[in-house]
Amino acid sequence: MSKSTNPVAIITGGSRGVGQATAILLASKGWNITVTCTSSMSQAEKVVALCQDLGVEAQALQADVSDNQACLNTVEQTIQKWGRLDCLVNNAGTTKFAFNHGDLDALDGRDFLHIYNVNVVGPFQMVKACRQYLIHSDNPNVVNVSSIAGIKGIGSCLAYASSKGALNTMTKSMARNLGPIRVNAVCPGFIQGEWLRKGLGSDNYDAALANIEKTTPLGLAVTADQVAESIYNLMALSTVVTGETILLDGGFHLTV
């Protein structure tokens, strides 16, 4: 095992959306990439190919972040391949689409446990597995992909909003206690893309997008590429920033 001269990042949930956009952006900046996914390995391999076309090395691993052994294996295989780790992007997440937060019958305890296991326990386990290697980086950092839901108590369901609130709190606790590893979170609002279109249904998606573009101060809903740019900024450029939860929503939080 030789140590890579390129910086190395692990991106969980890297087969689509924000994870895919972040992998490709980092590859364009000269990073070697491990992307993980739970089931869509064929798509993850396409992301790897796109990264390799940009002149870096990349690998795709099937790993459920709610499984601690899978987290350990992901980190071990990354270190075996490149001998270093500089950044962890905790992007993997899940939800259940039950938008009426007042309808408590739409969820049960199993929904909460599943969503928390992926959205909160998973990032914790990944940070725990990565810490001993991150600490040797010149710029060690973690970026958690959270959501406006965790700040405003809105979003796809009550359990999802609660899990992202917990992730935001964990971000601050880790930033306070894990230095010099920097730990930050991005909190996007409505992200344009097929994942949300599928969850909402096309008619609801189009109506929500039109409303956001009409009512937000910047007249926009963010794209996965724009979220990736903010993640890169926190990783590579904002080297004195830690413990922050950055809202990426065109100002939508100012309207609700």
C-alpha positions in Angstrom: 0.0 0.0 0.0 1.4 3.3 -1.1 0.1 6.7 0.1 -1.8 8.6 -2.6 -0.5 12.0 -3.5 -4.1 13.0 -4.3 -6.4 13.9 -1.4 -9.0 11.1 -0.7 -12.7 11.4 0.2 -15.4 9.0 1.1 -18.9 9.9 -0.1 -21.8 7.8 1.3 -24.9 7.6 -0.9 -22.7 8.5 -3.9 -24.7 6.9 -6.7 -27.0 9.8 -7.5 -28.1 13.3 -6.7 -25.9 15.3 -4.3 -23.5 12.4 -3.8 -22.9 11.9 -7.5 -22.5 15.7 -8.1 -20.0 15.9 -5.2 -18.0 12.9 -6.4 -17.7 14.4 -9.9 -16.8 17.9 -8.6 -14.1 16.5 -6.3 -12.7 14.3 -9.1 -12.4 17.5 -11.2 -10.3 19.0 -8.4 -8.0 16.0 -8.3 -9.5 14.0 -5.4 -9.6 10.2 -5.3 -13.0 9.0 -4.4 -14.8 6.1 -2.6 -18.5 6.2 -3.2 -20.9 3.9 -1.4 -24.5 2.9 -2.1 -26.9 0.4 -0.6 -28.4 -1.1 -3.8 -27.7 0.9 -7.0 -24.3 -0.4 -7.7 -24.7 -0.1 -11.5 -25.3 3.6 -11.1 -22.4 3.9 -8.6 -20.1 2.3 -11.1 -21.2 4.9 -13.7 -20.2 7.6 -11.2 -16.8 5.9 -10.7 -16.3 5.9 -14.5 -17.1 9.6 -14.7 -14.6 10.3 -12.0 -11.9 8.2 -13.7 -12.5 10.0 -16.9 -11.3 13.1 -15.0 -8.0 11.5 -14.3 -8.4 10.3 -10.8 -8.9 7.0 -9.1 -12.3 6.0 -7.7 -14.1 2.9 -6.4 -17.7 2.0 -5.6 -18.6 -0.1 -2.6 -21.9 -1.5 -1.5 -22.4 -0.5 2.1 -25.4 0.3 4.3 -24.3 3.0 6.7 -26.7 1.7 9.4 -24.5 -1.4 9.5 -21.4 -0.7 11.6 -19.4 -3.4 10.0 -20.1 -2.0 6.5 -18.8 1.3 7.7 -15.6 -0.2 9.0 -15.2 -2.2 5.8 -15.7 1.0 3.7 -12.9 2.8 5.5 -10.6 -0.2 5.6 -10.9 -0.7 1.8 -10.3 3.0 1.2 -7.2 3.0 3.4 -5.9 -0.2 1.7 -6.3 1.4 -1.7 -4.8 4.9 -1.1 -3.3 4.9 2.4 -4.9 8.2 3.5 -8.3 9.8 4.1 -8.9 13.6 4.1 -12.7 14.0 4.0 -15.9 12.2 4.8 -19.1 13.4 3.2 -22.1 11.8 5.0 -24.6 12.0 2.3 -26.5 8.7 2.6 -30.0 9.3 3.9 -33.6 8.0 3.8 -37.1 9.1 4.5 -40.8 8.1 4.3 -43.0 10.5 2.4 -45.8 11.5 4.8 -45.9 15.2 4.5 -48.7 16.0 7.0 -46.7 16.2 10.2 -50.0 16.4 12.2 -51.0 12.9 11.0 -49.2 10.9 13.6 -50.8 7.7 12.3 -48.7 8.0 9.1 -45.6 6.9 11.0 -44.8 4.4 13.7 -41.8 3.5 15.8 -40.3 1.3 13.2 -40.2 4.2 10.7 -38.4 6.4 13.2 -35.9 3.7 14.0 -35.1 3.0 10.4 -34.8 6.7 9.5 -32.6 7.4 12.5 -30.4 4.4 11.9 -29.6 5.7 8.4 -29.6 9.5 9.0 -28.1 9.7 12.4 -26.5 6.5 13.5 -25.0 5.9 10.1 -23.1 9.3 10.1 -21.9 8.6 13.6 -20.6 5.2 12.7 -18.8 6.6 9.7 -17.1 9.4 11.6 -16.1 6.9 14.3 -14.5 4.6 11.7 -12.8 7.5 9.9 -11.5 9.4 12.8 -8.2 7.6 13.3 -7.2 8.2 9.7 -8.7 11.7 9.2 -6.5 13.0 12.1 -3.4 12.5 9.9 -4.7 14.8 7.1 -3.4 18.3 6.7 -7.1 19.4 6.4 -9.3 16.7 8.0 -13.0 17.3 7.8 -16.4 15.9 7.7 -19.4 17.4 5.9 -22.8 16.1 6.9 -25.6 16.5 4.4 -28.5 17.6 6.5 -31.7 19.5 5.5 -33.7 22.6 6.1 -36.2 20.1 7.6 -34.0 19.8 10.6 -34.0 23.5 11.3 -37.6 24.4 10.4 -39.4 21.2 11.3 -40.8 20.7 7.8 -40.2 18.3 5.0 -41.1 14.8 3.9 -42.1 13.5 7.3 -41.9 14.2 11.0 -39.3 11.4 11.5 -37.1 12.8 8.7 -37.2 16.3 10.2 -36.4 15.0 13.6 -33.5 12.9 12.3 -31.9 15.9 10.5 -32.3 18.0 13.7 -30.4 15.3 15.5 -27.7 15.3 12.8 -27.4 19.1 13.1 -26.9 18.8 16.9 -24.4 16.0 16.4 -22.5 18.1 13.9 -22.0 20.8 16.6 -21.0 18.3 19.3 -18.5 16.6 17.0 -17.0 20.0 15.9 -16.6 21.0 19.5 -14.9 17.7 20.6 -13.1 16.2 17.5 -10.8 19.1 16.6 -8.6 19.5 14.6 -11.1 17.6 12.5 -13.6 20.1 11.2 -17.2 19.0 11.2 -19.9 21.0 9.3 -23.3 20.4 7.8 -25.1 21.7 4.7 -28.8 22.1 5.0 -30.4 22.2 1.5 -34.0 23.1 0.9 -35.9 21.6 -2.0 -33.3 20.0 -4.3 -34.3 19.7 -7.9 -33.9 16.1 -9.2 -35.5 12.8 -9.9 -35.3 11.5 -6.3 -37.7 14.2 -5.0 -39.9 14.0 -8.1 -40.4 10.3 -7.5 -41.2 10.8 -3.9 -43.6 13.7 -4.5 -45.1 12.6 -7.8 -44.6 14.7 -10.9 -47.6 17.0 -10.4 -46.8 17.8 -6.8 -43.1 18.2 -7.6 -43.8 20.7 -10.4 -46.3 22.7 -8.3 -43.8 22.9 -5.4 -41.0 23.9 -7.6 -43.1 26.7 -9.2 -44.1 27.9 -5.8 -40.5 28.0 -4.5 -39.3 29.9 -7.6 -42.1 32.4 -7.2 -41.8 33.0 -3.4 -38.2 32.7 -2.4 -36.0 35.8 -2.2 -33.6 34.4 -4.9 -36.4 32.9 -7.0 -34.8 29.5 -7.2 -34.6 25.9 -5.8 -31.1 24.5 -5.5 -29.6 21.9 -7.7 -27.4 19.0 -6.7 -24.5 20.7 -8.4 -25.0 23.8 -6.3 -25.1 21.7 -3.1 -21.9 20.0 -4.2 -20.2 23.4 -4.7 -21.0 24.3 -1.1 -19.8 21.0 0.2 -16.5 21.6 -1.7 -16.2 25.1 -0.3 -16.5 23.7 3.3 -14.1 20.9 2.6 -11.3 22.6 0.8 -11.7 26.4 1.0 -13.3 27.3 4.4 -10.4 25.9 6.4 -11.3 27.9 9.6 -15.0 27.0 9.7 -16.3 24.2 12.0 -19.6 23.5 13.7 -21.7 25.3 11.1 -25.0 24.4 9.6 -25.2 26.2 6.3 -28.7 26.7 4.8 -28.8 26.3 1.0 -32.3 27.2 0.0 -32.4 30.5 -1.9 -33.8 32.2 1.2 -36.8 29.8 1.5 -36.3 29.7 5.3 -37.2 33.4 5.4 -40.7 32.8 4.0 -42.0 30.0 6.2 
